[in-house]
Amino acid sequence: MAASKIKEATCGNKPETFPTVVDIKKNIPKYCFEPKVSTSMYYVARDFVAIASLHLIFELISISLPWYVVYTVAPGYMFMKGTFFLALFIIGHDCCHGSFSSSSILSDVVGAALHTFLLMPYSCWKFSHRVHHKNTCNIDKDEMFYPLRKENARLQPANTHSLFWKAYLALESGPRSLLCYDLLVRTYMYAGRLMASAMSILFNILWATVLYRYAMHYGWGSLVLHYLIPVVTYVSWGFVITFLQHADDDIAWASGHKWNYMHGQLSTVDRHYGWLHGIIHNVGTHQIHHLFPKSHTIIWRKPLWLSGRVTHILCELMPIRFFRPFFSYMGSTYEVV
C-alpha cells in the first residue's frame, strides 16, 4: 500500500497507548454481544436459498435454451455458486468461535454441518484457527501468511502461493506444519479434542462418499459443474480474502517479549470488497472480529451502518493503524504482493 494511503487509513494514537479489550468493549453497544439464533439462522437460510435458486435457474436454462447459451452462462453460475459457498463457510467460521449462538452445542452442530457440506473438517479447522487467533502476527507462532526469517528463506510456505485454500489444510507448509487433516501431527488435538477431530474427518469421508455416488449416478461432469468448481471458487476467494486480512507492508510482525495480544489483534486489516462485501456477511470488518471473536459478528456486520459505527468507535480508540481501503480485491492483492 502506498504511503499516502497508509496515512489516510491510520488512526493517530501511538503504539504505547494500547487500550485494553475491556476498555474497547465498554464503548460498543451491548446488543452486539448478544447472539440471536433467529438472525443467525436467517443468514444460513438466505445463503442456501441463493444456492438453490442459482441451481434451479441454471437447470431451467439448460433444458430450454441452446447449448451455446448454456456454455456461456455456466462460468458465471459456478462462480456465483462458489461465492455463496464462501458465505456459508463464513457462518461456519462464526460457529467455531461460538458467536452463532449462546449454545455451544448448536453452534458446533451448525458449523459442522456447513463445513462438512464444503468438505472442510470443522473441528480440526476450529482448533487450528484458534491457534491463529491466539498468536496473530507472532512471527514464530502464527499460522497465517507469516513472513519467513532469513534462515528459512528457502522454505517458502506453499500457502502463500497456492490459489486453493485447501493447501493450508492439507499440505506441508515450509518450516511450520499445517497438516490439519493429519491427527498425528496436531498435538493439541490430544487434549480432549481427538474425538471431535476424528468425527469431523469421518463426516467429510461420508460426505465424499455421497458425492461419489452422485457422480456415479449423474456423471462426473455434473459433479464438477454443480459442486467441485464452486468449491474451488470458494477456497480461492477464501485464500485471497484471508491473505488481504493479514497482509500489508505496514504490518509489524513481532516475537517473544516484543509481541503481545493487543498488538497482534490490531495488526489485522479491514478492507471493503465491493459487491462481494454484503454477500459474505461483511467479513472485511476483521479487526473487530479479532478483538471480540466470540461476539455476535453476524449482527454487527449487518446492517452496514452498524459496522461503520463500531468501526468509528474503534478508530478513536485504536493505538495503531486502522485500515479502511476501498480497493477491488484484485487491486488490493496487487498492492500487497
C-alpha positions in Angstrom: 0.0 0.0 0.0 1.3 3.4 -0.9 2.5 5.7 2.0 -0.3 8.2 1.3 -3.0 5.5 1.5 -1.5 4.2 4.8 -1.6 7.7 6.3 -5.2 8.2 5.3 -6.1 4.9 6.9 -4.2 5.3 10.1 -5.5 6.3 13.5 -3.4 8.9 15.3 -2.7 7.1 18.6 0.8 5.7 19.3 1.5 2.0 19.9 2.3 2.6 23.6 -1.2 3.8 24.3 -2.8 0.4 23.9 -6.3 0.3 25.4 -7.4 -3.0 26.8 -10.1 -5.2 25.3 -12.3 -4.3 28.3 -11.9 -0.5 27.5 -12.9 -1.0 23.9 -15.8 -3.2 24.8 -17.3 -0.5 27.1 -17.7 1.7 24.1 -19.6 -0.8 22.0 -23.4 -1.3 22.3 -24.2 -4.4 24.5 -26.6 -5.9 21.9 -23.6 -6.5 19.7 -22.5 -9.2 22.1 -25.9 -10.9 22.3 -26.3 -13.8 19.8 -29.7 -14.2 18.2 -30.3 -17.6 16.8 -33.1 -16.3 14.6 -30.8 -13.8 12.9 -28.1 -16.4 12.5 -30.4 -19.0 11.0 -31.9 -16.3 8.7 -28.5 -15.9 7.0 -28.0 -19.7 6.8 -31.3 -19.9 5.1 -30.6 -16.9 2.8 -27.4 -18.5 1.6 -28.9 -21.9 0.9 -31.9 -20.3 -0.9 -29.5 -18.3 -3.1 -27.5 -21.5 -3.9 -30.7 -23.5 -4.6 -32.1 -20.6 -6.8 -28.9 -20.5 -8.8 -29.1 -24.2 -9.3 -32.7 -24.1 -10.4 -32.2 -21.2 -12.8 -29.2 -22.9 -14.4 -31.2 -26.1 -14.8 -34.1 -24.2 -16.5 -31.6 -22.6 -18.8 -30.0 -25.9 -19.6 -33.3 -27.5 -20.7 -34.8 -24.5 -22.5 -32.0 -22.7 -24.3 -29.4 -23.6 -26.9 -26.2 -25.3 -25.8 -24.0 -22.2 -26.6 -26.1 -20.1 -24.2 -25.7 -22.8 -21.5 -21.9 -22.8 -22.0 -21.8 -19.0 -21.9 -23.8 -18.9 -18.6 -22.1 -21.8 -16.9 -18.9 -20.0 -15.7 -21.0 -17.2 -14.1 -23.2 -19.8 -12.5 -20.3 -21.7 -11.0 -18.6 -18.5 -9.9 -21.7 -17.2 -8.1 -22.4 -20.5 -6.5 -18.9 -20.7 -5.2 -19.3 -17.2 -3.8 -22.3 -18.3 -1.8 -20.3 -21.3 -0.7 -17.9 -18.9 0.9 -20.8 -17.1 2.6 -21.7 -20.5 4.2 -18.1 -21.1 5.2 -18.0 -17.7 7.0 -21.1 -18.6 9.0 -19.4 -21.9 9.9 -16.4 -19.8 10.9 -18.5 -17.8 13.3 -19.9 -21.1 14.7 -16.4 -22.2 15.6 -15.9 -19.0 17.7 -19.3 -19.6 19.4 -20.7 -16.3 18.0 -23.5 -18.1 16.1 -25.5 -18.9 19.2 -25.1 -18.7 23.0 -25.4 -22.5 22.8 -22.0 -24.1 22.1 -23.8 -27.3 21.0 -26.0 -25.6 18.5 -23.0 -23.6 17.2 -20.9 -26.7 16.7 -23.8 -28.7 15.1 -24.5 -26.0 12.6 -20.8 -25.3 12.0 -20.0 -29.0 11.5 -22.9 -29.3 9.0 -21.9 -26.3 7.0 -18.2 -27.1 6.8 -18.9 -30.8 6.0 -21.0 -29.6 3.1 -17.9 -27.7 1.9 -15.5 -30.6 2.5 -13.9 -28.9 5.5 -13.1 -30.8 8.7 -14.9 -28.5 11.1 -13.3 -29.4 14.5 -9.7 -29.7 13.0 -10.1 -26.3 11.4 -11.6 -24.9 14.6 -8.7 -25.9 16.8 -6.1 -24.7 14.2 -7.9 -21.4 13.7 -7.9 -20.7 17.4 -4.1 -21.1 17.4 -4.0 -18.3 14.8 -6.2 -16.1 16.9 -4.0 -16.6 20.0 -0.9 -15.8 18.1 -1.9 -13.3 15.4 1.2 -11.6 13.9 3.6 -13.6 16.1 6.3 -14.4 13.6 7.2 -17.6 15.4 3.7 -19.0 16.2 1.1 -17.6 13.8 -0.1 -20.0 11.1 -1.4 -17.5 8.5 0.8 -15.9 5.9 3.7 -15.3 8.3 7.0 -13.8 7.0 10.0 -16.0 7.0 13.2 -15.4 8.9 16.4 -15.3 6.9 17.4 -18.8 7.9 14.2 -20.2 6.4 14.2 -18.1 3.3 14.3 -21.2 1.0 11.4 -22.8 2.7 8.7 -20.5 1.2 5.3 -21.6 2.6 3.1 -23.2 0.0 0.1 -21.4 1.3 1.5 -18.0 0.2 1.4 -19.1 -3.5 -1.5 -21.6 -3.9 -4.8 -20.3 -5.2 -6.5 -23.1 -3.4 -7.1 -22.7 0.3 -7.1 -26.4 0.8 -3.3 -26.2 0.6 -3.4 -24.5 4.0 -5.2 -27.6 5.4 -3.7 -30.5 3.5 -0.1 -29.6 2.6 3.1 -29.3 4.5 3.9 -25.6 4.6 7.6 -24.9 4.9 9.1 -24.7 8.4 5.6 -24.8 10.1 3.3 -27.7 9.8 -0.2 -27.0 8.8 -1.4 -30.6 8.3 -4.9 -30.0 9.6 -6.2 -33.3 8.3 -3.4 -35.3 10.0 -4.5 -36.3 13.5 -0.9 -37.5 14.3 0.6 -34.0 13.7 -1.5 -31.8 15.9 -0.5 -32.5 19.5 -3.2 -30.1 20.8 -5.8 -32.5 19.4 -5.0 -34.9 22.1 -6.1 -32.6 24.9 -9.7 -33.9 24.8 -10.1 -33.0 21.1 -9.1 -36.2 19.3 -12.7 -37.5 19.1 -14.1 -34.3 17.7 -11.3 -34.1 15.1 -11.8 -37.7 14.2 -15.6 -37.2 13.8 -15.0 -34.2 11.6 -12.8 -36.2 9.3 -15.3 -39.1 9.3 -18.1 -36.7 8.3 -16.0 -35.5 5.4 -15.4 -39.0 4.3 -19.1 -39.8 4.5 -20.0 -36.7 2.5 -17.3 -37.5 -0.1 -18.9 -40.9 -0.4 -22.3 -39.3 -1.1 -20.6 -37.1 -3.7 -19.1 -40.1 -5.3 -22.4 -41.9 -5.5 -23.9 -38.7 -7.1 -21.1 -38.8 -9.7 -21.8 -42.4 -10.4 -25.5 -41.7 -11.0 -25.5 -38.3 -12.7 -21.9 -38.3 -14.1 -18.7 -36.6 -13.1 -19.4 -33.7 -15.3 -22.5 -32.9 -13.3 -20.5 -33.1 -10.0 -17.7 -30.8 -11.4 -20.2 -28.3 -12.7 -22.5 -28.1 -9.7 -20.1 -28.7 -6.8 -16.4 -29.1 -7.4 -15.7 -25.9 -9.3 -17.9 -23.9 -6.9 -15.7 -25.4 -4.1 -12.6 -24.4 -5.9 -14.1 -20.9 -6.3 -14.9 -20.6 -2.6 -11.5 -21.7 -1.5 -9.8 -19.3 -3.9 -12.0 -16.5 -2.6 -11.1 -17.5 0.9 -7.4 -17.6 0.2 -7.4 -14.1 -1.3 -9.6 -12.6 1.4 -7.7 -14.2 4.3 -4.4 -13.1 2.8 -5.7 -9.5 2.5 -6.9 -9.5 6.1 -3.4 -10.4 7.4 -1.0 -8.8 4.9 0.2 -5.3 4.3 3.6 -3.6 4.0 3.0 -1.6 7.2 2.1 -4.5 9.5 4.7 -5.1 12.1 5.3 -8.7 13.0 6.9 -9.4 16.4 8.1 -12.3 18.6 9.0 -13.0 22.1 8.5 -10.2 24.6 8.0 -7.7 21.8 4.7 -9.4 20.9 1.5 -9.0 22.9 -2.1 -10.0 22.3 -3.4 -6.5 21.6 -0.5 -5.8 19.1 -1.5 -9.0 17.2 -5.2 -8.4 17.0 -4.7 -4.7 16.0 -2.3 -5.7 13.3 -5.1 -7.3 11.2 -6.5 -5.3 8.3 -10.1 -4.1 7.5 -11.0 -4.0 3.8 -14.1 -3.5 1.8 -14.7 -6.0 -1.0 -17.2 -4.0 -3.1 -20.2 -6.0 -4.4 -18.9 -9.1 -2.6 -18.9 -7.4 0.8 -22.5 -7.9 1.7 -22.8 -11.4 0.2 -20.0 -12.7 2.5 -21.5 -11.1 5.6 -19.2 -8.0 5.7 -16.3 -10.2 6.7 -14.0 -7.4 5.7 -14.5 -5.8 9.2 -11.7 -8.0 10.5 -10.1 -6.1 13.4 -13.3 -6.1 15.3 -13.6 -9.9 14.8 -10.1 -10.4 16.2 -10.7 -8.3 19.2 -14.0 -10.0 20.0 -14.1 -13.4 18.2 -17.0 -14.7 20.4 -19.2 -11.7 19.8 -22.2 -12.0 17.5 -20.4 -10.9 14.4 -23.3 -11.6 12.1 -25.3 -8.9 13.9 -22.7 -6.2 13.9 -21.6 -6.9 10.4 -25.2 -6.2 9.3 -26.5 -3.7 8.5 -23.6 -1.7 7.1 -24.3 1.3 9.3 -23.7 -0.7 12.4 -20.3 -1.9 11.1 -19.4 1.7 10.3 -20.5 2.9 13.7 -18.4 0.3 15.6 -15.5 0.9 13.2 -15.7 4.6 14.0 -15.6 3.9 17.7 -12.7 1.6 17.4 -10.8 4.0 15.2 -11.0 6.6 18.0 -9.5 4.1 20.5 -7.0 2.3 18.2 -3.4 2.6 19.4 -2.1 2.0 15.8 -3.4 1.9 12.3 -6.9 1.1 11.3 -7.2 0.3 7.6 -10.3 1.0 5.5 -9.1 0.8 1.9 -11.9 0.6 -0.7 -9.9 -1.2 -3.4 -11.1 -4.0 -5.6 -9.9 -7.4 -4.3 -7.6 -7.8 -7.3 -6.2 -4.3 -6.8 -5.6 -4.9 -3.1 -3.9 -8.2 -3.8 -1.6 -6.5 -6.4 -0.8 -3.6 -3.9 0.2 -6.1 -1.1 2.1 -8.6 -3.3 
